[in-house]
Amino acid sequence: MEYSLGLVEVSALGNAIIMLDDMLKAADVEFVATERKLGGRLVTIVVRGELTAVKAAVDAGVARAKQCDCLKASQVIARPHNEIFKFLHLDEEEKKPNSEIAGTHVGTTVPAKTAAKSAPKTTKTASKPKTSSTAAKRGRAKKTN
């Protein structure tokens, strides 16, 4: 099945979340990826689905972004080339994230708590070495006393 991609770029992470909610409610699309730049001040949301659904979702996202006066750009890509999926860190065949360290990664991963529970436990514990800043603070405390 051929998919289309829809991208909407807005300012501020909060605006992106509200816009994404409207996009997902407006049409049958799937949230694929997000990219945050400038510490979350510039956010790009990527969705995929059938062309008409993606267009409807992008239109809904653009409408919400214009209400918030935070729209930067929007684009719909019909039948994107397979190389674009590599750019978004998606597997070409399954369209699932293939990199857990990708900045645009969205999808199922093992939560940190679950990963910690499933990790093999070691019996030896290493003590933390004192850092120079800790030693400096203690040295200052002795001098002032």
OpenMM code with the backbone's topology and positions (N, CA, C; nanometers):
from openmm import Vec3, app, unit

residues = "MET GLU TYR SER LEU GLY LEU VAL GLU VAL SER ALA LEU GLY ASN ALA ILE ILE MET LEU ASP ASP MET LEU LYS ALA ALA ASP VAL GLU PHE VAL ALA THR GLU ARG LYS LEU GLY GLY ARG LEU VAL THR ILE VAL VAL ARG GLY GLU LEU THR ALA VAL LYS ALA ALA VAL ASP ALA GLY VAL ALA ARG ALA LYS GLN CYS ASP CYS LEU LYS ALA SER GLN VAL ILE ALA ARG PRO HIS ASN GLU ILE PHE LYS PHE LEU HIS LEU ASP GLU GLU GLU LYS LYS PRO ASN SER GLU ILE ALA GLY THR HIS VAL GLY THR THR VAL PRO ALA LYS THR ALA ALA LYS SER ALA PRO LYS THR THR LYS THR ALA SER LYS PRO LYS THR SER SER THR ALA ALA LYS ARG GLY ARG ALA LYS LYS THR ASN".split()
positions = [
    Vec3(0.0845, -0.1186, 0.0000),
    Vec3(0.0000, 0.0000, 0.0000),
    Vec3(0.0886, 0.1243, 0.0000),
    Vec3(0.0579, 0.2152, -0.0887),
    Vec3(0.1333, 0.3390, -0.0982),
    Vec3(0.0816, 0.4379, 0.0066),
    Vec3(0.1743, 0.5053, 0.0703),
    Vec3(0.1396, 0.6048, 0.1712),
    Vec3(0.1796, 0.7424, 0.1235),
    Vec3(0.1179, 0.8401, 0.1841),
    Vec3(0.1568, 0.9792, 0.1654),
    Vec3(0.2049, 1.0306, 0.2995),
    Vec3(0.2864, 1.1329, 0.2964),
    Vec3(0.3364, 1.1949, 0.4188),
    Vec3(0.2860, 1.3376, 0.4277),
    Vec3(0.2548, 1.3790, 0.5480),
    Vec3(0.2163, 1.5168, 0.5740),
    Vec3(0.3063, 1.5745, 0.6805),
    Vec3(0.3585, 1.6939, 0.6565),
    Vec3(0.4477, 1.7598, 0.7508),
    Vec3(0.3926, 1.8978, 0.7851),
    Vec3(0.3928, 1.9295, 0.9122),
    Vec3(0.3526, 2.0630, 0.9564),
    Vec3(0.4554, 2.1082, 1.0594),
    Vec3(0.5073, 2.2286, 1.0393),
    Vec3(0.6075, 2.2839, 1.1294),
    Vec3(0.5492, 2.4040, 1.2011),
    Vec3(0.5614, 2.4041, 1.3334),
    Vec3(0.5078, 2.5119, 1.4159),
    Vec3(0.6127, 2.5547, 1.5176),
    Vec3(0.5865, 2.6685, 1.5797),
    Vec3(0.6738, 2.7120, 1.6885),
    Vec3(0.6115, 2.6660, 1.8200),
    Vec3(0.6931, 2.6154, 1.9085),
    Vec3(0.6582, 2.5735, 2.0439),
    Vec3(0.6024, 2.4311, 2.0485),
    Vec3(0.6555, 2.3546, 2.1411),
    Vec3(0.6173, 2.2154, 2.1578),
    Vec3(0.4713, 2.2011, 2.1991),
    Vec3(0.4234, 2.2863, 2.2861),
    Vec3(0.2833, 2.2800, 2.3289),
    Vec3(0.1873, 2.2982, 2.2123),
    Vec3(0.2175, 2.3939, 2.1257),
    Vec3(0.1343, 2.4149, 2.0065),
    Vec3(0.1367, 2.2926, 1.9160),
    Vec3(0.2521, 2.2273, 1.9057),
    Vec3(0.2639, 2.1080, 1.8214),
    Vec3(0.1777, 1.9943, 1.8748),
    Vec3(0.1725, 1.9788, 2.0045),
    Vec3(0.0921, 1.8716, 2.0640),
    Vec3(-0.0562, 1.8967, 2.0401),
    Vec3(-0.1008, 2.0194, 2.0590),
    Vec3(-0.2412, 2.0533, 2.0351),
    Vec3(-0.2750, 2.0355, 1.8880),
    Vec3(-0.1867, 2.0783, 1.8003),
    Vec3(-0.2082, 2.0649, 1.6565),
    Vec3(-0.2129, 1.9172, 1.6165),
    Vec3(-0.1237, 1.8353, 1.6710),
    Vec3(-0.1217, 1.6927, 1.6398),
    Vec3(-0.2514, 1.6260, 1.6835),
    Vec3(-0.3038, 1.6648, 1.7967),
    Vec3(-0.4307, 1.6106, 1.8432),
    Vec3(-0.5414, 1.6382, 1.7420),
    Vec3(-0.5471, 1.7616, 1.6922),
    Vec3(-0.6472, 1.7958, 1.5905),
    Vec3(-0.6259, 1.7175, 1.4617),
    Vec3(-0.5005, 1.6982, 1.4236),
    Vec3(-0.4693, 1.6250, 1.3010),
    Vec3(-0.5158, 1.4793, 1.3105),
    Vec3(-0.4888, 1.4169, 1.4237),
    Vec3(-0.5252, 1.2765, 1.4405),
    Vec3(-0.6758, 1.2568, 1.4527),
    Vec3(-0.7459, 1.3564, 1.5056),
    Vec3(-0.8913, 1.3479, 1.5167),
    Vec3(-0.9606, 1.3773, 1.3840),
    Vec3(-0.8961, 1.4543, 1.2978),
    Vec3(-0.9585, 1.4969, 1.1726),
    Vec3(-0.9613, 1.3868, 1.0674),
    Vec3(-0.8640, 1.2975, 1.0675),
    Vec3(-0.8553, 1.1972, 0.9611),
    Vec3(-0.7846, 1.0725, 1.0123),
    Vec3(-0.7957, 0.9677, 0.9353),
    Vec3(-0.7346, 0.8398, 0.9702),
    Vec3(-0.5884, 0.8407, 0.9255),
    Vec3(-0.5034, 0.9044, 1.0058),
    Vec3(-0.3608, 0.9109, 0.9774),
    Vec3(-0.2845, 0.8584, 1.0977),
    Vec3(-0.1587, 0.8271, 1.0754),
    Vec3(-0.0733, 0.7752, 1.1810),
    Vec3(0.0403, 0.8729, 1.2067),
    Vec3(0.0642, 0.9013, 1.3326),
    Vec3(0.1752, 0.9874, 1.3730),
    Vec3(0.3039, 0.9093, 1.3521),
    Vec3(0.3927, 0.9616, 1.2689),
    Vec3(0.5135, 0.8891, 1.2312),
    Vec3(0.6367, 0.9424, 1.3033),
    Vec3(0.6547, 1.0720, 1.3036),
    Vec3(0.7790, 1.1267, 1.3585),
    Vec3(0.7614, 1.2708, 1.3999),
    Vec3(0.8542, 1.3148, 1.4816),
    Vec3(0.8611, 1.4543, 1.5201),
    Vec3(1.0076, 1.4953, 1.5240),
    Vec3(1.0328, 1.6184, 1.4956),
    Vec3(1.1684, 1.6699, 1.5049),
    Vec3(1.1627, 1.8031, 1.5775),
    Vec3(1.2407, 1.8134, 1.6832),
    Vec3(1.2444, 1.9370, 1.7607),
    Vec3(1.3780, 2.0062, 1.7385),
    Vec3(1.3707, 2.1319, 1.7077),
    Vec3(1.4905, 2.2146, 1.6890),
    Vec3(1.4834, 2.3325, 1.7842),
    Vec3(1.5968, 2.3860, 1.8127),
    Vec3(1.6071, 2.5040, 1.8997),
    Vec3(1.5455, 2.4790, 2.0364),
    Vec3(1.5679, 2.3611, 2.0913),
    Vec3(1.5177, 2.3288, 2.2248),
    Vec3(1.3674, 2.3176, 2.2321),
    Vec3(1.3026, 2.2788, 2.1254),
    Vec3(1.1575, 2.2639, 2.1245),
    Vec3(1.0840, 2.3883, 2.0799),
    Vec3(1.1571, 2.4914, 2.0404),
    Vec3(1.0906, 2.6130, 1.9938),
    Vec3(1.0431, 2.6013, 1.8503),
    Vec3(1.0965, 2.5042, 1.7761),
    Vec3(1.0547, 2.4784, 1.6392),
    Vec3(1.0321, 2.3280, 1.6272),
    Vec3(0.9087, 2.2871, 1.5986),
    Vec3(0.8719, 2.1458, 1.5995),
    Vec3(0.8061, 2.1095, 1.4671),
    Vec3(0.8525, 1.9996, 1.4068),
    Vec3(0.7925, 1.9469, 1.2850),
    Vec3(0.7232, 1.8161, 1.3183),
    Vec3(0.5970, 1.8044, 1.2799),
    Vec3(0.5175, 1.6835, 1.3010),
    Vec3(0.5005, 1.6159, 1.1659),
    Vec3(0.5185, 1.4830, 1.1623),
    Vec3(0.5039, 1.4056, 1.0393),
    Vec3(0.3968, 1.2992, 1.0617),
    Vec3(0.2999, 1.2933, 0.9709),
    Vec3(0.1953, 1.1906, 0.9743),
    Vec3(0.1951, 1.1180, 0.8406),
    Vec3(0.1361, 0.9993, 0.8387),
    Vec3(0.1258, 0.9254, 0.7136),
    Vec3(-0.0114, 0.8611, 0.7033),
    Vec3(-0.0502, 0.8284, 0.5822),
    Vec3(-0.1774, 0.7644, 0.5549),
    Vec3(-0.2103, 0.7779, 0.4077),
    Vec3(-0.3363, 0.7539, 0.3758),
    Vec3(-0.3799, 0.7721, 0.2374),
    Vec3(-0.3781, 0.9211, 0.2044),
    Vec3(-0.3636, 0.9521, 0.0773),
    Vec3(-0.3452, 1.0911, 0.0353),
    Vec3(-0.4568, 1.1830, 0.0839),
    Vec3(-0.5815, 1.1424, 0.0664),
    Vec3(-0.6926, 1.2291, 0.1080),
    Vec3(-0.6950, 1.2490, 0.2592),
    Vec3(-0.6634, 1.1439, 0.3341),
    Vec3(-0.6614, 1.1553, 0.4799),
    Vec3(-0.5473, 1.2460, 0.5255),
    Vec3(-0.4330, 1.2328, 0.4616),
    Vec3(-0.3179, 1.3171, 0.4976),
    Vec3(-0.3480, 1.4632, 0.4666),
    Vec3(-0.4090, 1.4888, 0.3518),
    Vec3(-0.4447, 1.6275, 0.3181),
    Vec3(-0.5418, 1.6853, 0.4200),
    Vec3(-0.6421, 1.6047, 0.4597),
    Vec3(-0.7389, 1.6526, 0.5589),
    Vec3(-0.6713, 1.6788, 0.6935),
    Vec3(-0.5807, 1.5912, 0.7335),
    Vec3(-0.5110, 1.6087, 0.8607),
    Vec3(-0.4205, 1.7317, 0.8582),
    Vec3(-0.3485, 1.7506, 0.7495),
    Vec3(-0.2609, 1.8678, 0.7384),
    Vec3(-0.3443, 1.9958, 0.7372),
    Vec3(-0.4561, 1.9943, 0.6679),
    Vec3(-0.5438, 2.1121, 0.6683),
    Vec3(-0.5935, 2.1439, 0.8089),
    Vec3(-0.6308, 2.0407, 0.8844),
    Vec3(-0.6761, 2.0617, 1.0226),
    Vec3(-0.5613, 2.1155, 1.1086),
    Vec3(-0.4407, 2.0623, 1.0892),
    Vec3(-0.3256, 2.1104, 1.1644),
    Vec3(-0.2901, 2.2536, 1.1309),
    Vec3(-0.2984, 2.2875, 1.0033),
    Vec3(-0.2698, 2.4247, 0.9598),
    Vec3(-0.3734, 2.5211, 1.0186),
    Vec3(-0.4989, 2.4796, 1.0184),
    Vec3(-0.6040, 2.5658, 1.0746),
    Vec3(-0.5788, 2.5934, 1.2221),
    Vec3(-0.5428, 2.4894, 1.2980),
    Vec3(-0.5155, 2.5072, 1.4413),
    Vec3(-0.3905, 2.5933, 1.4616),
    Vec3(-0.2880, 2.5700, 1.3809),
    Vec3(-0.1648, 2.6476, 1.3948),
    Vec3(-0.1881, 2.7947, 1.3624),
    Vec3(-0.2746, 2.8218, 1.2648),
    Vec3(-0.3060, 2.9617, 1.2327),
    Vec3(-0.3835, 3.0273, 1.3461),
    Vec3(-0.4695, 2.9501, 1.4150),
    Vec3(-0.5412, 3.0038, 1.5306),
    Vec3(-0.4429, 3.0469, 1.6391),
    Vec3(-0.3388, 2.9660, 1.6579),
    Vec3(-0.2380, 2.9951, 1.7600),
    Vec3(-0.1297, 3.0901, 1.7091),
    Vec3(-0.1351, 3.1259, 1.5813),
    Vec3(-0.0353, 3.2114, 1.5173),
    Vec3(0.1063, 3.1540, 1.5337),
    Vec3(0.1174, 3.0240, 1.5063),
    Vec3(0.2472, 2.9580, 1.5239),
    Vec3(0.2899, 2.8770, 1.4019),
    Vec3(0.2178, 2.8866, 1.2908),
    Vec3(0.2487, 2.8085, 1.1717),
    Vec3(0.3767, 2.8590, 1.1061),
    Vec3(0.4662, 2.7656, 1.0745),
    Vec3(0.5894, 2.7995, 1.0032),
    Vec3(0.5856, 2.7452, 0.8607),
    Vec3(0.5417, 2.6183, 0.8430),
    Vec3(0.5371, 2.5579, 0.7095),
    Vec3(0.4507, 2.4327, 0.7137),
    Vec3(0.4012, 2.3923, 0.5958),
    Vec3(0.3266, 2.2670, 0.5844),
    Vec3(0.3487, 2.2102, 0.4452),
    Vec3(0.3415, 2.0794, 0.4357),
    Vec3(0.3637, 2.0135, 0.3070),
    Vec3(0.3017, 1.8748, 0.3082),
    Vec3(0.2452, 1.8341, 0.1942),
    Vec3(0.1966, 1.6980, 0.1738),
    Vec3(0.2801, 1.6370, 0.0622),
    Vec3(0.3329, 1.5181, 0.0859),
    Vec3(0.4128, 1.4477, -0.0143),
    Vec3(0.3370, 1.3205, -0.0519),
    Vec3(0.2863, 1.3164, -0.1739),
    Vec3(0.2149, 1.1982, -0.2223),
    Vec3(0.3162, 1.0953, -0.2720),
    Vec3(0.2988, 0.9722, -0.2329),
    Vec3(0.3857, 0.8610, -0.2730),
    Vec3(0.5338, 0.8979, -0.2640),
    Vec3(0.5852, 0.9242, -0.1435),
    Vec3(0.7251, 0.9654, -0.1305),
    Vec3(0.8208, 0.8542, -0.1737),
    Vec3(0.9354, 0.8946, -0.2220),
    Vec3(1.0401, 0.8007, -0.2616),
    Vec3(1.0892, 0.7254, -0.1378),
    Vec3(1.1340, 0.6021, -0.1559),
    Vec3(1.1786, 0.5188, -0.0438),
    Vec3(1.2941, 0.5800, 0.0341),
    Vec3(1.3754, 0.6610, -0.0292),
    Vec3(1.4880, 0.7227, 0.0401),
    Vec3(1.4411, 0.8196, 0.1485),
    Vec3(1.3235, 0.8756, 0.1335),
    Vec3(1.2709, 0.9675, 0.2348),
    Vec3(1.2457, 0.8943, 0.3655),
    Vec3(1.2044, 0.7682, 0.3576),
    Vec3(1.1813, 0.6914, 0.4797),
    Vec3(1.3115, 0.6701, 0.5562),
    Vec3(1.4233, 0.6609, 0.4859),
    Vec3(1.5533, 0.6511, 0.5531),
    Vec3(1.5840, 0.7806, 0.6273),
    Vec3(1.5507, 0.8931, 0.5691),
    Vec3(1.5730, 1.0235, 0.6310),
    Vec3(1.4951, 1.0354, 0.7614),
    Vec3(1.3750, 0.9775, 0.7636),
    Vec3(1.2907, 0.9825, 0.8831),
    Vec3(1.3181, 0.8668, 0.9783),
    Vec3(1.4224, 0.7871, 0.9506),
    Vec3(1.4602, 0.6726, 1.0330),
    Vec3(1.3487, 0.5692, 1.0390),
    Vec3(1.2876, 0.5406, 0.9229),
    Vec3(1.1824, 0.4409, 0.9142),
    Vec3(1.2286, 0.3269, 0.8250),
    Vec3(1.1874, 0.2067, 0.8580),
    Vec3(1.2169, 0.0918, 0.7743),
    Vec3(1.1297, 0.1013, 0.6499),
    Vec3(1.1869, 0.0818, 0.5321),
    Vec3(1.1131, 0.0991, 0.4069),
    Vec3(0.9972, 0.0028, 0.3933),
    Vec3(1.0129, -0.1212, 0.4388),
    Vec3(0.9093, -0.2211, 0.4188),
    Vec3(0.8010, -0.2136, 0.5251),
    Vec3(0.8400, -0.2071, 0.6514),
    Vec3(0.7424, -0.2102, 0.7597),
    Vec3(0.6981, -0.0714, 0.8035),
    Vec3(0.7687, 0.0322, 0.7646),
    Vec3(0.7399, 0.1700, 0.8039),
    Vec3(0.7396, 0.1866, 0.9555),
    Vec3(0.8293, 0.1157, 1.0223),
    Vec3(0.8425, 0.1276, 1.1666),
    Vec3(0.9788, 0.1866, 1.1980),
    Vec3(0.9930, 0.2571, 1.3103),
    Vec3(1.1227, 0.3133, 1.3453),
    Vec3(1.2268, 0.2028, 1.3591),
    Vec3(1.3447, 0.2232, 1.3017),
    Vec3(1.4492, 0.1231, 1.3117),
    Vec3(1.5673, 0.1706, 1.3951),
    Vec3(1.5567, 0.2861, 1.4555),
    Vec3(1.6662, 0.3376, 1.5352),
    Vec3(1.6115, 0.3972, 1.6634),
    Vec3(1.6573, 0.3455, 1.7757),
    Vec3(1.6101, 0.3972, 1.9036),
    Vec3(1.6797, 0.5255, 1.9430),
    Vec3(1.7869, 0.5598, 1.8723),
    Vec3(1.8588, 0.6818, 1.9075),
    Vec3(1.8281, 0.7954, 1.8117),
    Vec3(1.7406, 0.7723, 1.7155),
    Vec3(1.7094, 0.8749, 1.6170),
    Vec3(1.6366, 0.9907, 1.6835),
    Vec3(1.6695, 1.1103, 1.6421),
    Vec3(1.6040, 1.2278, 1.6976),
    Vec3(1.4585, 1.2367, 1.6576),
    Vec3(1.4215, 1.1729, 1.5495),
    Vec3(1.2839, 1.1782, 1.5032),
    Vec3(1.2082, 1.0513, 1.5383),
    Vec3(1.2608, 0.9720, 1.6277),
    Vec3(1.2018, 0.8418, 1.6579),
    Vec3(1.0689, 0.8566, 1.7307),
    Vec3(0.9711, 0.7887, 1.6815),
    Vec3(0.8425, 0.7770, 1.7480),
    Vec3(0.8002, 0.6333, 1.7324),
    Vec3(0.7520, 0.5728, 1.8355),
    Vec3(0.7060, 0.4352, 1.8251),
    Vec3(0.7271, 0.3617, 1.9547),
    Vec3(0.7115, 0.2315, 1.9480),
    Vec3(0.7217, 0.1508, 2.0678),
    Vec3(0.8671, 0.1227, 2.0996),
    Vec3(0.9045, 0.1513, 2.2204),
    Vec3(1.0369, 0.1186, 2.2712),
    Vec3(1.0185, 0.0616, 2.4101),
    Vec3(1.1215, 0.0030, 2.4633),
    Vec3(1.1154, -0.0502, 2.5984),
    Vec3(1.1321, 0.0660, 2.6948),
    Vec3(1.0328, 0.0897, 2.7832),
    Vec3(1.0468, 0.1994, 2.8794),
    Vec3(1.1684, 0.1785, 2.9685),
    Vec3(1.2237, 0.2852, 3.0201),
    Vec3(1.3450, 0.2788, 3.1016),
    Vec3(1.3253, 0.1909, 3.2250),
    Vec3(1.2092, 0.1987, 3.2897),
    Vec3(1.1834, 0.1183, 3.4086),
    Vec3(1.1816, -0.0297, 3.3735),
    Vec3(1.1176, -0.0636, 3.2602),
    Vec3(1.1118, -0.2025, 3.2174),
    Vec3(1.2493, -0.2512, 3.1787),
    Vec3(1.3273, -0.1684, 3.1115),
    Vec3(1.4615, -0.2059, 3.0707),
    Vec3(1.5495, -0.2299, 3.1927),
    Vec3(1.5328, -0.1477, 3.2963),
    Vec3(1.6120, -0.1636, 3.4173),
    Vec3(1.5769, -0.2937, 3.4885),
    Vec3(1.4499, -0.3307, 3.4880),
    Vec3(1.4079, -0.4542, 3.5522),
    Vec3(1.4592, -0.5759, 3.4764),
    Vec3(1.4620, -0.5682, 3.3434),
    Vec3(1.5035, -0.6826, 3.2639),
    Vec3(1.6544, -0.6928, 3.2497),
    Vec3(1.7279, -0.5896, 3.2873),
    Vec3(1.8735, -0.5920, 3.2768),
    Vec3(1.9302, -0.6867, 3.3815),
    Vec3(2.0384, -0.7579, 3.3477),
    Vec3(2.0981, -0.8487, 3.4448),
    Vec3(2.1539, -0.7705, 3.5635),
    Vec3(2.1295, -0.8230, 3.6826),
    Vec3(2.1753, -0.7556, 3.8038),
    Vec3(2.3176, -0.7987, 3.8356),
    Vec3(2.3958, -0.7046, 3.8798),
    Vec3(2.5329, -0.7354, 3.9194),
    Vec3(2.5416, -0.7324, 4.0699),
    Vec3(2.6322, -0.8131, 4.1244),
    Vec3(2.6442, -0.8207, 4.2699),
    Vec3(2.7400, -0.7161, 4.3238),
    Vec3(2.8365, -0.6744, 4.2446),
    Vec3(2.9322, -0.5748, 4.2903),
    Vec3(2.8794, -0.4356, 4.2635),
    Vec3(2.8984, -0.3498, 4.3611),
    Vec3(2.8604, -0.2101, 4.3414),
    Vec3(2.9865, -0.1256, 4.3515),
    Vec3(2.9980, -0.0363, 4.2595),
    Vec3(3.1141, 0.0525, 4.2585),
    Vec3(3.0783, 0.1819, 4.3276),
    Vec3(3.1712, 0.2327, 4.4077),
    Vec3(3.1451, 0.3602, 4.4738),
    Vec3(3.1718, 0.4718, 4.3741),
    Vec3(3.0998, 0.5800, 4.3901),
    Vec3(3.1160, 0.6934, 4.3005),
    Vec3(3.2443, 0.7669, 4.3351),
    Vec3(3.3242, 0.7978, 4.2356),
    Vec3(3.4443, 0.8773, 4.2642),
    Vec3(3.4038, 1.0215, 4.2950),
    Vec3(3.4787, 1.0833, 4.3826),
    Vec3(3.4503, 1.2222, 4.4163),
    Vec3(3.4918, 1.3103, 4.3001),
    Vec3(3.4044, 1.4014, 4.2644),
    Vec3(3.4371, 1.4929, 4.1562),
    Vec3(3.5141, 1.6109, 4.2117),
    Vec3(3.5803, 1.6785, 4.1223),
    Vec3(3.6593, 1.7932, 4.1655),
    Vec3(3.5707, 1.9032, 4.2228),
    Vec3(3.4472, 1.9161, 4.1704),
    Vec3(3.3594, 2.0201, 4.2230),
    Vec3(3.3149, 1.9870, 4.3646),
    Vec3(3.2924, 1.8567, 4.3936),
    Vec3(3.2544, 1.8167, 4.5290),
    Vec3(3.3704, 1.8404, 4.6244),
    Vec3(3.4904, 1.8051, 4.5804),
    Vec3(3.6086, 1.8262, 4.6639),
    Vec3(3.6313, 1.9746, 4.6874),
    Vec3(3.6081, 2.0540, 4.5852),
    Vec3(3.6271, 2.1982, 4.5995),
    Vec3(3.5273, 2.2566, 4.6987),
    Vec3(3.4035, 2.2086, 4.6928),
    Vec3(3.3021, 2.2587, 4.7862),
    Vec3(3.3386, 2.2225, 4.9294),
    Vec3(3.3878, 2.1008, 4.9482),
    Vec3(3.4265, 2.0590, 5.0829),
    Vec3(3.5473, 2.1386, 5.1311),
    Vec3(3.6390, 2.1657, 5.0388),
    Vec3(3.7566, 2.2444, 5.0747),
    Vec3(3.7189, 2.3847, 5.1169),
    Vec3(3.6223, 2.4428, 5.0448),
    Vec3(3.5745, 2.5770, 5.0803),
    Vec3(3.5060, 2.5753, 5.2153),
    Vec3(3.4291, 2.4674, 5.2404),
    Vec3(3.3575, 2.4596, 5.3670),
    Vec3(3.4551, 2.4524, 5.4820),
    Vec3(3.5670, 2.3838, 5.4660),
    Vec3(3.6664, 2.3735, 5.5740),
    Vec3(3.7339, 2.5078, 5.5966),
    Vec3(3.7582, 2.5817, 5.4882),
    Vec3(3.8274, 2.7093, 5.5026),
    Vec3(3.7391, 2.8119, 5.5730),
    Vec3(3.6088, 2.8073, 5.5498),
    Vec3(3.5200, 2.9066, 5.6096),
    Vec3(3.4912, 2.8747, 5.7557),
    Vec3(3.5070, 2.7490, 5.7973),
    Vec3(3.4780, 2.7122, 5.9377),
    Vec3(3.5835, 2.7576, 6.0257),
] * unit.nanometer
topology = app.Topology()
chain = topology.addChain("A")
for resn in residues:
    res = topology.addResidue(resn, chain)
    for name in ("N", "CA", "C"):
        topology.addAtom(name, app.Element.getBySymbol(name[0]), res)
